[in-house]
Amino acid sequence: MAELSYLTAVRASYDTVAADYVQRVPPPAAMDPLSRAMLAGFAELVRTAGLGPVADLGCGPGRVTAHLAGLGVPAFGVDLSPKMVALARRAYPELRFTEGSMTALETQDGNLGGILAWYSTHHTPPQWLPAVFAEFHRTLAPGGHLLWGDYVGDERLRPTHGYGHPVSYASYLLPLETMAGLLEQAGLAVTARLEQEPAKRVSRPHACLLARKPERR
């Protein structure tokens, strides 16, 4: 089956910007306190459940993957961009990073104790989000946890440049309630939500959702 055109655009764009992305995007230590707290809470939930590793989907250069590992979570990263994966492997050789798409994860059913989708779904056209979230549900173990974080709103953005380079991807910002509803439709129970207004480096509202795959009865 031919690759979806938006995936081709995202891969090419992030291959182009990879080196400058690392220089321009703050590391986890420079995140706002609430975002760091959500990551820490997610890590504790995953550690306590002990159901399997965490897949950091759209991991980029691997810094958040490494942050989770530092919180005691067995984490690995998956990214569409080969150049991002190469940067992650070089920076964190002790961790596993693979090329792949969250539309078709190379992971067995119920194999993951957690999924992190940290600012990595906004390039997905809304009509494909149900398929992506269905993959999250398929690969999570019963009782496993998801942490989703991203910008929210109601607009489609088509930037021509990003991180100092030409890009060809689009970004789709959806309301928080829409994202929560899509997760629920995929069979994931939303357990917590956080929405933050723009501040300092962040020019748009952003939000986090914690969700859980129900255990089998």
N, C-alpha and C positions, 0 to 999 in steps of 0.2 A: 504494500500500500504506500502511495506517495506521501511524503512528509507534509504536514500541514504548513501552509505558507508562513504563518506567523512564527512558527518555530524556527524556520530558516532565517527569518529577519532577526529574531532575538539572538540566535547563535552568532550570526555574522556581526551584529552590532556589539555584543559583549566580547567577542574575540578582538574587535577593533579597539575597544576602550579599556581592556583588562588592566594594563599597566597603570594607567592614570586613575582608574577606579580605586585601586589600592591606596593611591596617594590622597585622593579627595574624599573618600567615605570614611567617617570616624570609626575607630575600632570599638568593640563592645564596652571597653572601659570608659569611653567618652559618650556613651548613650545616656539618655535622660534616666533619672532614678526609677521611674515607673516601668519603663521598658526592661531595665535590668531586673527589676523585681518580678516581672512576669516571667522572664527567662529562668530566674532562680526558683520560682514556684513551680514552673513546669518541670524543671530538673528534679525537684524533690518528689513530685508526683510520680515521675517515671522511675526514679530510684526505688521508691517505696513499693510500687507495683511489681517491679522486677520481672517484667514480661518479655524483655528483649531489647535490642538496640534502638537508638533513635536515628532516623534518616533526616538529615538537614537538606531539604529539597530546594534547589536554587541556591546552593551554598556559596557561590562566588569564590572568592579567594580563601575561604575556609576559616575565617577568623571567628565566626559565631559557632561553627562546629567545634573549634578548639576551645572556645569559652565553655560550651556544654561539657566537653571532656574534662575541663578543669573543675567543673562542678560535680564530678563523679559519675557522669553519664557515659555509657558506651555509645559513642556517636560516630557516624560516618556521613560523608557529604556526597551529594549528587548534583551535577550542574550540566546544563546544555552546552556550555562553551568549553571547548578543549583548552583554550588558553587560560581560562579561569581555573580549570582543574589542574593544569600544569603549575600555576602559581600556588595553589593550595598544597599540592604534593611537595613542592619545593620548600614551602614555609613550615609545613607540619608533616614530615616524613613518617612520623609514628602513627598517623591516622590514615584511614582509607578514604579515597576520593575517586569517584567514577563519573564518566560521562553518561548522561541519560536524560530522559524527559519525564516529568511528572504525569504526562498523559498515558504512559505505558511503563510502569516501574518494573525493573528486573528483580522483583522480590516476590517470594512465595506468599500465598494467602496467609494472613494472620501471623506474619513473621516479625512485625515491628512492635516494640513496646511504646514507641512514640514517633510522631512526625512533627518536625518544625518546618513551617512555611513562612519564612521571615522576609517580608517585602519581596516576594518572589512570584505572586500570582497576578499582579496587576497588568502584566503583559498578555494575559490569557483573555481572548475575547469572551464576553459573558456567555455566549452559547456553548462554549466548551468547558465552563466551570463545572457543570454537573458531572461530566466525564472525569475531570481531575479529582473532584471530591469523592467520586465512586472508587477511584484508585486508592485514595486515602483510606476509605472504609475497607476495601478489600485487603490491603496489606497490614492494617493495624490488627493486633491481637485483641480479642474480646477483653475489655477493661483498659485497653491502651489509650493514650492521650495524644491530642493534637494541640499545638499552639500555632495559631495563625496571626500574623501581624502585617499591616500594610496601611497605605493611605486609603481614605474613604472620601466619598463625595458623589457627584452625579455628572461626570463629564468624561469625554474621550480626548486624550491628548496625543498629538502627532508631532513630537519634536523632530527637528532636523539635525540637531547637534546634542550631544551629551558627553559630559566629562572631557570636553575639549575636542571631540571628534564627531564626524558625521555618523548618524544612526538612522536605522530604518524601521525601528519597532514603534508600536503604539502602546499607550497605557490606558486602561479602562478603570476609572474610579467609580465604585458603587457604594450606596449607603450601607452602613453597618448592619441594619436590619435585613437588607437583602442578602448580605454575605452569611449572616446567621441562619436565615431561612434556607439557603442553599445547602449549608452543612447539615441542617436538620433533615432536609429532603434526602440527603445521601445516607441517612441513618446514624448520624453522629449527634450526640446530645450536647448542646452548648451548656457549659457549667459556669462560665464567668466571662464577662466582657469589660473592656476598658476603652473609652474613647477620649482622646486628648485633642485640645485645640492647638493651632499653630503656635510655635514659640521658638525663638532664637533661630537655629539653622533650619527648622522644619517649616515650610511655607504653607502646608496644607494640613487639615485634620488627619490624624492617624489613629489607628485602633488595634486592639488585640482581642482575640477570641480564644478561650480555652474550650475544648470539646473532648468528649470521651465516647469510645465505641462501647455500646452496652454489652454486658456479659451475656453469654448464652444461658437460657433458662432450661 
